[in-house]
């Protein structure tokens, strides 16, 4: 088996660039990694896995692929947490994110970090297929498959993983260097990991289907998704990335079909917003905005009436993103009249109003949306963002401060609050907010840099100096415990 595929399985398909590796080493150089040479000890403690998970997430974030889009993040987090509630997690925390990536793939990493590529969502037949993939990845985490894979690498320090990651980064530019560095370390574990990984996949299938059923999704969607992937492989002659990292056999498909048939029939629930998510991601991730507009014009002539709203929404967002918000506006106004409770349409309409400098209309609609659901993450974000666009940073800052920033994996609330504080003239507060965000990611050294800049400002009040000092002491205590 190719070394690259083996490493993908060990690290659960971690995507990393040279930039992310250097940033990772800077932010986390002080975190000691344990040895897994002792077969009687757990591969990772809960604390160590949490630290490794943050490194995992930060390295992927540094690659620039993570989609920082409130509507997408809200949808996927809601879907993921619906599945988590149906899982036996034993208190495990999960974090879901989407990557702008054209490969059909998803992966689970340490610390409950679960990523899914935009292409998988866009090409899925329905929400249940995406739920099946997430349920499968959640099951990898709950069953401890990552730790078990690591245990196969006998006598290797986890600190050596940094060398393996560096080899991947070098391999981007020099494949021979990467392969040579990996082969000596990993060759002995290769065959046993292959066998074990197949067993893990079957276990994740079985448990994932139960999770699907308990979350009111059709468990048959898992074998359906496998069949779709296999069919695409035959038609196009290329192996989808998901199959490279999640080996699929005929027996595995047959087993999953048999297991799915044993679940008692019941009512299943799918979010009607899924089609809007798909079209939203199409417009968000395209590399050819003009071509997508043309494609939507053709699709609209062929789309059945019951599916037309989602496609028209995608067309309008594609127009807006291409720089034609004036053409998007009448489409979105009509869709909003027909679907007043559809948040995808409402937010797109607000953005088109703002891009057409109709801020009064945008803010009136956002105020209504906020009054109806003041804790909705996407509404709060776009309301604050539009206030800042309309030169009202203090109101944006007050709005954001009313809401608990309870999603440390998503930088948008912290970033937006920091921007609002800076534009409103509260520079010290902006530095402190940025420091809090970096601490949430487990990067205390970088957080301390932000606080030092805040401390150096010439016009700090005594109260603010005390706040900075207390925050610095907290950060320094964290560094001392590493």
DRENVO-983043 format. One record per residue (C-alpha): residue number from 1; residue in one letter; x, y, z. Coordinates in steps of 0.5 Angstrom, whole numbers, plus 500, padded with zeros to 3 digits. Example, Ala and Ser with C-alpha at 12.3 -4.5 7.8 and 13.67 -1.06 7.14 Angstrom:
DRENVO-983043
{r 1, 'A', {525, 491, 516}} {r 2, 'S', {527, 498, 514}} 
//
This chain:
DRENVO-983043
{r 1, 'X', {500, 500, 500}} {r 2, 'X', {502, 507, 498}} {r 3, 'X', {506, 511, 504}} {r 4, 'X', {501, 517, 503}} {r 5, 'X', {495, 513, 504}} {r 6, 'X', {498, 509, 510}} {r 7, 'X', {499, 516, 514}} {r 8, 'X', {492, 519, 512}} {r 9, 'X', {489, 513, 516}} {r 10, 'X', {494, 514, 522}} {r 11, 'X', {492, 521, 522}} {r 12, 'X', {485, 521, 520}} {r 13, 'X', {486, 524, 513}} {r 14, 'X', {489, 530, 516}} {r 15, 'X', {491, 536, 511}} {r 16, 'X', {497, 540, 513}} {r 17, 'X', {501, 545, 509}} {r 18, 'X', {508, 548, 510}} {r 19, 'X', {505, 554, 513}} {r 20, 'X', {500, 550, 518}} {r 21, 'X', {506, 546, 520}} {r 22, 'X', {510, 552, 522}} {r 23, 'X', {505, 556, 525}} {r 24, 'X', {503, 549, 529}} {r 25, 'X', {510, 549, 532}} {r 26, 'X', {510, 556, 534}} {r 27, 'X', {504, 556, 538}} {r 28, 'X', {505, 549, 541}} {r 29, 'X', {512, 548, 542}} {r 30, 'X', {511, 548, 549}} {r 31, 'X', {506, 542, 549}} {r 32, 'X', {509, 536, 551}} {r 33, 'X', {507, 529, 548}} {r 34, 'X', {507, 523, 551}} {r 35, 'X', {510, 516, 549}} {r 36, 'X', {506, 510, 547}} {r 37, 'X', {512, 505, 548}} {r 38, 'X', {508, 503, 554}} {r 39, 'X', {503, 498, 552}} {r 40, 'X', {500, 498, 558}} {r 41, 'X', {498, 505, 559}} {r 42, 'X', {493, 509, 555}} {r 43, 'X', {496, 512, 548}} {r 44, 'X', {493, 519, 550}} {r 45, 'X', {490, 522, 556}} {r 46, 'X', {484, 526, 556}} {r 47, 'X', {488, 532, 557}} {r 48, 'X', {493, 530, 552}} {r 49, 'X', {488, 528, 546}} {r 50, 'X', {484, 535, 547}} {r 51, 'X', {491, 539, 546}} {r 52, 'X', {492, 534, 540}} {r 53, 'X', {485, 536, 538}} {r 54, 'X', {487, 543, 538}} {r 55, 'X', {493, 542, 534}} {r 56, 'X', {489, 538, 529}} {r 57, 'X', {484, 543, 528}} {r 58, 'X', {489, 549, 528}} {r 59, 'X', {493, 546, 523}} {r 60, 'X', {487, 545, 518}} {r 61, 'X', {485, 552, 519}} {r 62, 'X', {492, 554, 517}} {r 63, 'X', {491, 551, 511}} {r 64, 'X', {486, 556, 509}} {r 65, 'X', {481, 551, 507}} {r 66, 'X', {476, 551, 513}} {r 67, 'X', {469, 555, 511}} {r 68, 'X', {468, 561, 516}} {r 69, 'X', {461, 562, 514}} {r 70, 'X', {456, 562, 519}} {r 71, 'X', {450, 559, 516}} {r 72, 'X', {454, 553, 514}} {r 73, 'X', {457, 552, 521}} {r 74, 'X', {450, 553, 524}} {r 75, 'X', {447, 548, 520}} {r 76, 'X', {453, 543, 520}} {r 77, 'X', {453, 544, 528}} {r 78, 'X', {446, 543, 529}} {r 79, 'X', {446, 536, 524}} {r 80, 'X', {452, 534, 528}} {r 81, 'X', {450, 535, 535}} {r 82, 'X', {443, 532, 533}} {r 83, 'X', {447, 525, 532}} {r 84, 'X', {451, 526, 538}} {r 85, 'X', {445, 526, 542}} {r 86, 'X', {443, 520, 539}} {r 87, 'X', {450, 517, 541}} {r 88, 'X', {454, 514, 547}} {r 89, 'X', {459, 519, 547}} {r 90, 'X', {461, 518, 555}} {r 91, 'X', {462, 526, 555}} {r 92, 'X', {466, 527, 549}} {r 93, 'X', {465, 533, 546}} {r 94, 'X', {465, 534, 539}} {r 95, 'X', {466, 540, 534}} {r 96, 'X', {464, 540, 527}} {r 97, 'X', {467, 544, 521}} {r 98, 'X', {466, 544, 513}} {r 99, 'X', {472, 545, 508}} {r 100, 'X', {472, 548, 501}} {r 101, 'X', {475, 542, 498}} {r 102, 'X', {473, 538, 491}} {r 103, 'X', {474, 531, 494}} {r 104, 'X', {469, 527, 497}} {r 105, 'X', {471, 526, 504}} {r 106, 'X', {470, 527, 511}} {r 107, 'X', {475, 525, 517}} {r 108, 'X', {475, 525, 525}} {r 109, 'X', {481, 527, 529}} {r 110, 'X', {483, 527, 536}} {r 111, 'X', {479, 531, 541}} {r 112, 'X', {472, 530, 537}} {r 113, 'X', {474, 534, 531}} {r 114, 'X', {470, 532, 525}} {r 115, 'X', {471, 535, 518}} {r 116, 'X', {467, 534, 512}} {r 117, 'X', {468, 537, 505}} {r 118, 'X', {464, 541, 501}} {r 119, 'X', {464, 537, 495}} {r 120, 'X', {461, 531, 499}} {r 121, 'X', {455, 535, 502}} {r 122, 'X', {454, 538, 495}} {r 123, 'X', {454, 531, 491}} {r 124, 'X', {450, 528, 497}} {r 125, 'X', {443, 525, 494}} {r 126, 'X', {439, 528, 501}} {r 127, 'X', {441, 530, 508}} {r 128, 'X', {441, 523, 510}} {r 129, 'X', {447, 521, 506}} {r 130, 'X', {451, 527, 510}} {r 131, 'X', {448, 525, 516}} {r 132, 'X', {450, 517, 515}} {r 133, 'X', {458, 520, 514}} {r 134, 'X', {458, 524, 520}} {r 135, 'X', {455, 518, 524}} {r 136, 'X', {460, 514, 521}} {r 137, 'X', {466, 519, 523}} {r 138, 'X', {462, 520, 530}} {r 139, 'X', {463, 513, 531}} {r 140, 'X', {470, 513, 530}} {r 141, 'X', {471, 517, 535}} {r 142, 'X', {467, 514, 541}} {r 143, 'X', {470, 507, 539}} {r 144, 'X', {477, 510, 540}} {r 145, 'X', {479, 508, 533}} {r 146, 'X', {485, 513, 533}} {r 147, 'X', {488, 511, 540}} {r 148, 'X', {488, 504, 537}} {r 149, 'X', {491, 506, 531}} {r 150, 'X', {497, 509, 534}} {r 151, 'X', {498, 503, 539}} {r 152, 'X', {500, 499, 533}} {r 153, 'X', {506, 504, 532}} {r 154, 'X', {510, 500, 537}} {r 155, 'X', {516, 504, 541}} {r 156, 'X', {514, 511, 537}} {r 157, 'X', {514, 517, 541}} {r 158, 'X', {508, 522, 539}} {r 159, 'X', {513, 527, 539}} {r 160, 'X', {516, 523, 532}} {r 161, 'X', {509, 525, 529}} {r 162, 'X', {511, 532, 528}} {r 163, 'X', {517, 529, 524}} {r 164, 'X', {511, 525, 520}} {r 165, 'X', {507, 532, 519}} {r 166, 'X', {514, 535, 517}} {r 167, 'X', {515, 530, 512}} {r 168, 'X', {508, 531, 509}} {r 169, 'X', {509, 538, 508}} {r 170, 'X', {516, 537, 505}} {r 171, 'X', {513, 532, 501}} {r 172, 'X', {508, 537, 498}} {r 173, 'X', {514, 540, 494}} {r 174, 'X', {519, 534, 494}} {r 175, 'X', {515, 527, 494}} {r 176, 'X', {521, 523, 495}} {r 177, 'X', {523, 526, 501}} {r 178, 'X', {517, 525, 504}} {r 179, 'X', {516, 518, 502}} {r 180, 'X', {523, 517, 505}} {r 181, 'X', {522, 520, 512}} {r 182, 'X', {516, 516, 513}} {r 183, 'X', {518, 509, 510}} {r 184, 'X', {523, 507, 516}} {r 185, 'X', {518, 509, 521}} {r 186, 'X', {512, 506, 519}} {r 187, 'X', {513, 500, 515}} {r 188, 'X', {513, 495, 521}} {r 189, 'X', {506, 497, 523}} {r 190, 'X', {503, 497, 516}} {r 191, 'X', {500, 491, 515}} {r 192, 'X', {497, 490, 522}} {r 193, 'X', {494, 497, 521}} {r 194, 'X', {491, 495, 515}} {r 195, 'X', {487, 490, 518}} {r 196, 'X', {485, 493, 524}} {r 197, 'X', {483, 499, 520}} {r 198, 'X', {478, 495, 516}} {r 199, 'X', {475, 492, 522}} {r 200, 'X', {474, 499, 525}} {r 201, 'X', {470, 501, 519}} {r 202, 'X', {465, 496, 520}} {r 203, 'X', {465, 497, 527}} {r 204, 'X', {463, 505, 525}} {r 205, 'X', {458, 502, 520}} {r 206, 'X', {454, 498, 525}} {r 207, 'X', {454, 503, 530}} {r 208, 'X', {453, 509, 526}} {r 209, 'X', {447, 506, 523}} {r 210, 'X', {444, 505, 530}} {r 211, 'X', {446, 513, 531}} {r 212, 'X', {442, 515, 525}} {r 213, 'X', {436, 511, 527}} {r 214, 'X', {436, 514, 534}} {r 215, 'X', {437, 521, 531}} {r 216, 'X', {431, 519, 526}} {r 217, 'X', {435, 518, 520}} {r 218, 'X', {434, 513, 515}} {r 219, 'X', {439, 508, 516}} {r 220, 'X', {439, 505, 509}} {r 221, 'X', {442, 512, 507}} {r 222, 'X', {449, 509, 509}} {r 223, 'X', {449, 503, 504}} {r 224, 'X', {446, 508, 499}} {r 225, 'X', {452, 513, 500}} {r 226, 'X', {457, 507, 499}} {r 227, 'X', {453, 505, 493}} {r 228, 'X', {453, 512, 490}} {r 229, 'X', {461, 512, 491}} {r 230, 'X', {462, 505, 488}} {r 231, 'X', {458, 507, 482}} {r 232, 'X', {462, 514, 481}} {r 233, 'X', {468, 510, 481}} {r 234, 'X', {466, 505, 476}} {r 235, 'X', {463, 511, 471}} {r 236, 'X', {469, 516, 472}} {r 237, 'X', {475, 511, 473}} {r 238, 'X', {477, 515, 479}} {r 239, 'X', {477, 513, 487}} {r 240, 'X', {473, 518, 491}} {r 241, 'X', {478, 520, 497}} {r 242, 'X', {473, 517, 502}} {r 243, 'X', {474, 510, 499}} {r 244, 'X', {482, 511, 499}} {r 245, 'X', {481, 513, 507}} {r 246, 'X', {475, 509, 508}} {r 247, 'X', {476, 502, 505}} {r 248, 'X', {470, 499, 502}} {r 249, 'X', {469, 492, 500}} {r 250, 'X', {463, 488, 496}} {r 251, 'X', {462, 485, 503}} {r 252, 'X', {462, 491, 507}} {r 253, 'X', {456, 494, 503}} {r 254, 'X', {452, 487, 503}} {r 255, 'X', {453, 487, 511}} {r 256, 'X', {451, 494, 511}} {r 257, 'X', {445, 493, 507}} {r 258, 'X', {443, 487, 511}} {r 259, 'X', {443, 491, 518}} {r 260, 'X', {439, 497, 515}} {r 261, 'X', {434, 492, 513}} {r 262, 'X', {433, 490, 520}} {r 263, 'X', {431, 496, 523}} {r 264, 'X', {423, 497, 524}} {r 265, 'X', {420, 502, 520}} {r 266, 'X', {419, 509, 523}} {r 267, 'X', {418, 516, 521}} {r 268, 'X', {424, 520, 519}} {r 269, 'X', {426, 527, 519}} {r 270, 'X', {430, 531, 514}} {r 271, 'X', {431, 538, 514}} {r 272, 'X', {428, 542, 508}} {r 273, 'X', {434, 547, 508}} {r 274, 'X', {439, 542, 506}} {r 275, 'X', {437, 543, 499}} {r 276, 'X', {439, 551, 500}} {r 277, 'X', {445, 549, 504}} {r 278, 'X', {448, 545, 498}} {r 279, 'X', {446, 551, 493}} {r 280, 'X', {449, 556, 498}} {r 281, 'X', {456, 552, 498}} {r 282, 'X', {456, 551, 491}} {r 283, 'X', {456, 559, 490}} {r 284, 'X', {461, 559, 496}} {r 285, 'X', {466, 555, 493}} {r 286, 'X', {466, 555, 486}} {r 287, 'X', {472, 557, 482}} {r 288, 'X', {468, 560, 476}} {r 289, 'X', {463, 565, 479}} {r 290, 'X', {461, 567, 472}} {r 291, 'X', {460, 560, 469}} {r 292, 'X', {456, 558, 475}} {r 293, 'X', {451, 563, 474}} {r 294, 'X', {450, 561, 467}} {r 295, 'X', {450, 554, 469}} {r 296, 'X', {444, 556, 474}} {r 297, 'X', {440, 559, 468}} {r 298, 'X', {440, 553, 464}} {r 299, 'X', {438, 549, 471}} {r 300, 'X', {432, 553, 472}} {r 301, 'X', {429, 551, 465}} {r 302, 'X', {429, 544, 467}} {r 303, 'X', {428, 544, 475}} {r 304, 'X', {421, 542, 477}} {r 305, 'X', {417, 547, 481}} {r 306, 'X', {417, 543, 488}} {r 307, 'X', {425, 544, 487}} {r 308, 'X', {425, 551, 484}} {r 309, 'X', {426, 555, 490}} {r 310, 'X', {433, 552, 493}} {r 311, 'X', {435, 553, 485}} {r 312, 'X', {433, 560, 485}} {r 313, 'X', {436, 562, 491}} {r 314, 'X', {443, 559, 489}} {r 315, 'X', {442, 563, 482}} {r 316, 'X', {441, 569, 486}} {r 317, 'X', {447, 568, 491}} {r 318, 'X', {451, 566, 485}} {r 319, 'X', {449, 573, 482}} {r 320, 'X', {451, 577, 488}} {r 321, 'X', {457, 573, 489}} {r 322, 'X', {459, 575, 482}} {r 323, 'X', {458, 582, 483}} {r 324, 'X', {451, 583, 481}} {r 325, 'X', {447, 584, 487}} {r 326, 'X', {442, 589, 483}} {r 327, 'X', {440, 583, 479}} {r 328, 'X', {439, 578, 485}} {r 329, 'X', {435, 583, 489}} {r 330, 'X', {428, 582, 486}} {r 331, 'X', {429, 574, 486}} {r 332, 'X', {430, 574, 493}} {r 333, 'X', {425, 579, 495}} {r 334, 'X', {420, 575, 491}} {r 335, 'X', {423, 568, 494}} {r 336, 'X', {422, 572, 501}} {r 337, 'X', {415, 574, 500}} {r 338, 'X', {414, 566, 498}} {r 339, 'X', {418, 563, 504}} {r 340, 'X', {418, 569, 510}} {r 341, 'X', {421, 564, 515}} {r 342, 'X', {427, 561, 510}} {r 343, 'X', {433, 564, 514}} {r 344, 'X', {437, 562, 508}} {r 345, 'X', {433, 567, 503}} {r 346, 'X', {432, 572, 509}} {r 347, 'X', {440, 573, 510}} {r 348, 'X', {441, 573, 502}} {r 349, 'X', {436, 578, 502}} {r 350, 'X', {439, 582, 507}} {r 351, 'X', {446, 582, 504}} {r 352, 'X', {444, 584, 497}} {r 353, 'X', {440, 590, 500}} {r 354, 'X', {447, 592, 504}} {r 355, 'X', {451, 591, 497}} {r 356, 'X', {446, 595, 494}} {r 357, 'X', {447, 600, 499}} {r 358, 'X', {440, 600, 502}} {r 359, 'X', {442, 599, 509}} {r 360, 'X', {436, 601, 512}} {r 361, 'X', {432, 595, 509}} {r 362, 'X', {437, 590, 511}} {r 363, 'X', {438, 593, 518}} {r 364, 'X', {430, 593, 519}} {r 365, 'X', {430, 585, 516}} {r 366, 'X', {435, 583, 521}} {r 367, 'X', {432, 587, 527}} {r 368, 'X', {426, 583, 525}} {r 369, 'X', {430, 576, 525}} {r 370, 'X', {434, 578, 531}} {r 371, 'X', {427, 579, 535}} {r 372, 'X', {425, 572, 533}} {r 373, 'X', {431, 568, 535}} {r 374, 'X', {436, 573, 538}} {r 375, 'X', {441, 567, 540}} {r 376, 'X', {441, 565, 532}} {r 377, 'X', {449, 565, 531}} {r 378, 'X', {448, 567, 523}} {r 379, 'X', {443, 572, 525}} {r 380, 'X', {447, 575, 530}} {r 381, 'X', {453, 575, 526}} {r 382, 'X', {450, 578, 520}} {r 383, 'X', {446, 584, 524}} {r 384, 'X', {453, 586, 527}} {r 385, 'X', {457, 585, 520}} {r 386, 'X', {452, 590, 517}} {r 387, 'X', {452, 595, 523}} {r 388, 'X', {459, 595, 522}} {r 389, 'X', {458, 596, 514}} {r 390, 'X', {454, 602, 516}} {r 391, 'X', {459, 605, 520}} {r 392, 'X', {455, 603, 527}} {r 393, 'X', {461, 599, 530}} {r 394, 'X', {459, 601, 537}} {r 395, 'X', {452, 598, 536}} {r 396, 'X', {455, 592, 533}} {r 397, 'X', {460, 591, 539}} {r 398, 'X', {454, 592, 544}} {r 399, 'X', {450, 587, 540}} {r 400, 'X', {456, 582, 540}} {r 401, 'X', {457, 583, 547}} {r 402, 'X', {450, 581, 549}} {r 403, 'X', {451, 574, 546}} {r 404, 'X', {455, 569, 550}} {r 405, 'X', {461, 567, 545}} {r 406, 'X', {460, 559, 546}} {r 407, 'X', {463, 556, 540}} {r 408, 'X', {471, 557, 541}} {r 409, 'X', {472, 553, 535}} {r 410, 'X', {469, 558, 530}} {r 411, 'X', {473, 564, 530}} {r 412, 'X', {468, 569, 527}} {r 413, 'X', {464, 571, 534}} {r 414, 'X', {471, 573, 537}} {r 415, 'X', {474, 576, 530}} {r 416, 'X', {468, 580, 529}} {r 417, 'X', {468, 583, 536}} {r 418, 'X', {475, 585, 536}} {r 419, 'X', {474, 588, 529}} {r 420, 'X', {468, 592, 532}} {r 421, 'X', {472, 594, 538}} {r 422, 'X', {478, 596, 534}} {r 423, 'X', {473, 601, 529}} {r 424, 'X', {469, 604, 535}} {r 425, 'X', {476, 606, 538}} {r 426, 'X', {477, 600, 544}} {r 427, 'X', {483, 598, 542}} {r 428, 'X', {485, 595, 548}} {r 429, 'X', {479, 591, 548}} {r 430, 'X', {480, 589, 541}} {r 431, 'X', {487, 586, 543}} {r 432, 'X', {484, 582, 549}} {r 433, 'X', {478, 579, 545}} {r 434, 'X', {483, 577, 540}} {r 435, 'X', {487, 574, 546}} {r 436, 'X', {481, 570, 549}} {r 437, 'X', {480, 567, 542}} {r 438, 'X', {487, 564, 542}} {r 439, 'X', {487, 562, 549}} {r 440, 'X', {480, 558, 547}} {r 441, 'X', {485, 555, 541}} {r 442, 'X', {490, 553, 546}} {r 443, 'X', {495, 558, 544}} {r 444, 'X', {497, 561, 550}} {r 445, 'X', {504, 564, 547}} {r 446, 'X', {500, 568, 542}} {r 447, 'X', {495, 570, 546}} {r 448, 'X', {500, 573, 551}} {r 449, 'X', {503, 577, 545}} {r 450, 'X', {496, 580, 544}} {r 451, 'X', {496, 582, 551}} {r 452, 'X', {503, 585, 551}} {r 453, 'X', {501, 589, 545}} {r 454, 'X', {495, 591, 549}} {r 455, 'X', {499, 593, 556}} {r 456, 'X', {503, 597, 551}} {r 457, 'X', {498, 602, 549}} {r 458, 'X', {499, 609, 552}} {r 459, 'X', {492, 611, 554}} {r 460, 'X', {490, 605, 559}} {r 461, 'X', {485, 606, 564}} {r 462, 'X', {487, 603, 571}} {r 463, 'X', {481, 599, 571}} {r 464, 'X', {483, 596, 564}} {r 465, 'X', {490, 595, 566}} {r 466, 'X', {488, 591, 572}} {r 467, 'X', {484, 587, 567}} {r 468, 'X', {490, 586, 562}} {r 469, 'X', {494, 584, 568}} {r 470, 'X', {489, 579, 571}} {r 471, 'X', {488, 576, 564}} {r 472, 'X', {496, 575, 563}} {r 473, 'X', {497, 572, 569}} {r 474, 'X', {491, 567, 567}} {r 475, 'X', {495, 566, 561}} {r 476, 'X', {502, 565, 564}} {r 477, 'X', {499, 560, 569}} {r 478, 'X', {497, 556, 563}} {r 479, 'X', {504, 556, 560}} {r 480, 'X', {507, 554, 567}} {r 481, 'X', {502, 548, 567}} {r 482, 'X', {505, 545, 560}} 
//
